[in-house]
Amino acid sequence: MKTWGIACAVVLFSNSAWTKAEPPQFVLEWGSSGTGNGQFGGAHGIEVDADGNVLVADTNNHRIQKFTSEGAFIMSWGTLGSGPGQFNHPHGIGIDPLGNIYVAETGNNRVQKFASDGTFITMWGSFGTGDGQFQHNHGLAVDSNGNVFVADRDQNRVQKFTTDGTFVLAIGSPGVGDGQFSGANGVTVDGDDNVFIGDSSPRIQKFTNDGTFILSWGSAGAGDGQFNFPRGLSTDEFGNVYVCDRNAHRMQQFTGTGTFLASWGSFGSGEGQFNLPYGLRASANGTVYVSDSNNFRVQKFQFAQPAVPVASAWGLVVMALLLLTAGSAMFVRRAPQRSLFGN
C-alpha cells in the first residue's frame, strides 16, 4: 500500500499541467492625487495583512496608509524626515507572521520595523557598500520565519536579515549570469520560502532561502513572459508568481517555475488600465491589488478561478491503472482460504 501511494503521487505530479488562467476582473479602485487621507503622491509598495487590510507606501508623501479591502481609509503614519517613524521616499513594504510591518526607505537607505498599529519598534541600515548598508533599497519581502529580504538595487543584490535587523547573507553581484543582477528591484517569497527577484535585465530569478540559484525566466519585449522593467512581485497560496511589468503597463502571472499563465492591463487611466504601476499583492481567494503609481490609485482585481496544478490525461490514466492493480492485489491477498473438503 505504501509503495502504491508513492507511485500514485509520483505519477500525478510528474504528469501535472497547469490550468491557464483567464485575466482577472476589475472590482474597484480608490485614490487620487493629493496629500489628504486616501490620496497619493505616488503609490509604490503594497501589502495585505492577516485581516485583509491593505497597506500602501505613499512614496512622495513620505507615509504609509492603511485601508480596508474595500478602500476605506483606516489610518496613516509618517512624515518627511530621518527620525524614527519618519520616512524619505518609502518603497518596499512587508509583514511578518506576527503582524509586524517593515518598510524600506530609498532616501534614508534603511529599513524600519513597526507594530501593526504603526508604533515604531526598531530600524537598521545606512548608505554604503557593507553588510546591512544600502544604495537605493527598493523591494522588501518577509518569509515564514520573519526573515526580511531587501532589494539593494544599485548594488545589484538582495540582503537577508533576521527580524531584528541582524545581517544574514547577500544574494547577487553585478552581471547578467545566473545569480547576478543588473538592478535588483522587486522581491517576494513563496509558501516554501523560495525567493523570487526581479532584475532590470529584464528577467525573474528564483533562489532557495539561503540564496542558491534555482532558475530564471524572461527577456526584453512585449510578449508573454517578456518584460519592460519588472518592478513589484508577489506570490499566491498556489505558488503562482505575479510580476508588475511597469513600463509595459501590465501585470503578468506565472507558475513558480516560470510558465506563463495570464496577463492584463494596458496604458491608460480607465478600469484595468495602468500608468507606471509599481507594486502588486496577491491576496487570498484570487484577489490582487495593484498600486497604479502615476494614476495615484489602487486597483483591486479578482480571478474567477485561480490557476492550480491539475493532473494531465496521461497521469490520470496511469493512476487509474495503478488503482485497479492495487485493488486486484488487495482482493487476492484478502480472499478467504477455502478447504477443498469444505468446512
SVG drawing of the C-alpha trace seen along z (x, -y; Angstrom):
<svg xmlns="http://www.w3.org/2000/svg" viewBox="-18 -67 49 100">
<polyline fill="none" stroke="black" stroke-width="0.4" points="0.0,0.0 2.8,-2.4 4.6,-1.7 1.3,-2.1 0.7,-5.5 4.1,-6.8 3.7,-5.6 0.4,-7.4 1.9,-10.6 4.9,-10.4 2.6,-9.8 0.2,-12.6 2.8,-15.3 5.3,-14.3 2.5,-14.4 0.8,-17.5 0.0,-20.5 -1.4,-23.9 -4.8,-25.4 -4.2,-28.6 -5.9,-31.4 -8.3,-33.9 -7.3,-37.5 -8.9,-38.7 -11.9,-41.1 -11.7,-44.7 -13.5,-45.1 -12.9,-48.6 -10.4,-51.4 -9.6,-54.2 -7.3,-57.2 -6.5,-60.4 -3.6,-62.8 -3.0,-64.8 -1.9,-64.7 -5.2,-64.0 -6.4,-60.7 -6.8,-58.2 -4.9,-60.4 -1.4,-59.5 1.7,-61.2 2.8,-58.1 1.6,-54.7 4.5,-52.2 4.9,-49.3 1.7,-47.5 0.9,-44.7 -2.1,-42.9 -2.3,-42.0 -3.9,-38.9 -7.2,-40.8 -7.3,-41.7 -6.4,-45.3 -4.3,-47.0 -1.1,-49.0 0.3,-51.3 3.7,-53.0 2.7,-56.6 6.2,-57.3 6.2,-61.0 4.0,-61.9 6.5,-60.0 4.0,-58.0 2.2,-54.6 -1.6,-54.5 -3.8,-51.7 -7.2,-50.8 -9.9,-48.2 -10.2,-45.7 -12.8,-48.0 -10.6,-51.0 -12.0,-52.8 -9.2,-54.8 -8.2,-53.5 -5.0,-55.3 -1.7,-56.6 1.7,-57.4 4.9,-59.1 6.2,-62.5 9.3,-63.5 12.5,-63.1 15.1,-60.8 13.9,-60.1 12.1,-57.0 8.7,-56.7 9.7,-59.3 10.3,-58.5 12.3,-59.6 10.6,-58.0 9.4,-54.7 9.1,-52.0 9.0,-48.3 6.7,-47.1 6.3,-43.7 4.5,-42.0 5.9,-39.1 3.8,-36.2 3.3,-38.2 1.8,-41.2 4.9,-43.5 5.4,-45.9 8.7,-46.5 9.3,-49.5 12.3,-50.0 13.2,-53.7 15.1,-54.7 16.0,-58.2 17.3,-57.1 18.8,-53.9 17.3,-51.9 14.6,-49.6 12.1,-50.4 10.0,-48.0 6.6,-48.8 3.8,-47.1 0.6,-46.6 -0.8,-49.9 2.2,-51.9 4.2,-52.1 7.9,-52.3 9.9,-49.2 13.4,-49.4 15.4,-50.4 18.6,-49.4 20.7,-50.4 22.7,-53.4 24.2,-54.5 27.3,-52.4 28.5,-49.1 29.0,-47.0 26.7,-44.3 23.5,-46.0 24.1,-49.1 22.2,-50.1 22.2,-52.2 18.6,-52.7 16.9,-49.9 13.6,-49.1 11.5,-46.0 11.1,-44.1 9.6,-40.7 9.3,-38.6 9.5,-34.8 7.6,-32.5 10.3,-32.8 10.3,-36.5 13.5,-37.0 13.5,-40.2 14.7,-40.3 15.6,-43.8 16.4,-44.6 19.5,-46.7 19.0,-48.0 22.2,-50.0 24.4,-47.3 22.8,-44.6 22.0,-42.4 19.3,-41.3 20.2,-41.3 18.7,-39.0 18.2,-40.0 16.7,-38.5 13.5,-40.1 15.6,-42.4 17.9,-43.6 20.9,-41.3 22.6,-40.7 22.4,-37.1 23.6,-37.0 23.6,-38.7 22.4,-37.3 23.8,-38.5 26.6,-40.5 26.7,-42.8 26.2,-41.0 23.8,-39.0 24.7,-35.5 22.8,-33.2 22.5,-34.8 23.7,-38.2 21.7,-41.3 21.5,-44.5 19.4,-46.3 17.5,-44.2 14.1,-45.7 11.2,-43.6 11.4,-40.6 8.9,-38.1 8.8,-34.8 6.6,-31.9 5.0,-29.4 8.1,-27.2 10.3,-30.3 11.8,-30.3 12.9,-33.8 12.0,-35.5 13.8,-38.6 13.0,-41.0 16.0,-42.0 16.1,-45.0 18.0,-42.9 14.9,-42.1 14.1,-38.7 12.9,-37.0 15.3,-34.8 14.4,-32.2 16.6,-31.2 16.4,-29.0 16.0,-30.8 19.8,-30.7 20.5,-32.2 21.2,-29.2 20.2,-29.9 17.4,-27.7 16.1,-29.1 15.3,-32.2 12.9,-33.3 12.1,-36.3 13.7,-38.6 13.1,-42.1 9.9,-42.6 6.2,-42.9 5.2,-39.2 4.0,-36.7 6.8,-36.1 8.8,-39.1 9.3,-42.3 9.9,-46.0 11.3,-46.8 9.7,-44.3 9.1,-46.0 6.8,-44.6 6.5,-40.9 4.1,-38.7 3.1,-35.1 -0.2,-33.5 -1.2,-30.4 -0.8,-28.1 2.8,-29.3 2.0,-31.4 4.2,-34.4 2.8,-37.8 5.0,-40.5 4.3,-44.2 5.7,-44.9 6.0,-48.6 6.9,-50.2 4.6,-47.8 1.7,-49.0 0.5,-45.5 0.6,-42.6 1.7,-39.0 1.1,-35.8 3.3,-32.7 3.7,-29.4 6.6,-29.1 8.8,-27.6 8.1,-30.5 5.3,-29.0 3.2,-31.9 -0.5,-31.8 -2.1,-35.2 -1.6,-38.9 -3.8,-42.0 -3.6,-45.8 -2.6,-48.4 -1.6,-52.1 -4.4,-54.4 -6.5,-55.6 -9.6,-53.5 -10.6,-50.5 -8.0,-47.8 -5.5,-50.2 -2.3,-51.4 0.2,-54.3 3.6,-53.1 2.3,-50.6 4.9,-49.9 3.6,-47.2 1.1,-44.4 0.0,-42.0 -1.9,-38.7 -4.2,-38.1 -6.4,-35.1 -9.1,-33.7 -7.7,-35.1 -7.7,-38.8 -4.9,-41.0 -4.2,-44.6 -2.1,-46.9 -0.6,-50.3 -1.1,-52.3 1.5,-54.9 1.0,-57.6 -2.8,-57.3 -2.5,-57.9 -4.7,-55.0 -5.0,-51.4 -6.9,-48.9 -8.5,-45.7 -9.0,-42.6 -10.5,-39.2 -9.7,-36.0 -12.9,-33.9 -10.9,-30.7 -7.3,-30.5 -4.6,-28.8 -3.8,-25.5 -1.9,-22.3 -4.0,-19.5 -3.1,-16.0 -2.6,-15.5 -4.8,-13.0 -1.8,-10.5 -1.2,-10.9 -4.9,-10.2 -4.9,-7.1 -1.8,-5.6 -3.1,-6.4 -6.4,-4.6 -4.4,-1.5 -2.5,-1.6 -5.7,-1.8 -7.1,1.2 -3.9,3.2 -3.8,2.3 -7.4,3.2 -6.9,6.6 -3.9,7.3 -5.7,6.5 -8.6,8.8 -6.3,11.7 -4.4,11.2 -7.6,10.8 -9.8,13.6 -10.5,16.3 -8.6,19.6 -11.2,22.4 -10.5,26.1 -11.1,28.5 -13.2,30.5 -15.3,27.7 -15.9,26.7"/>
</svg>
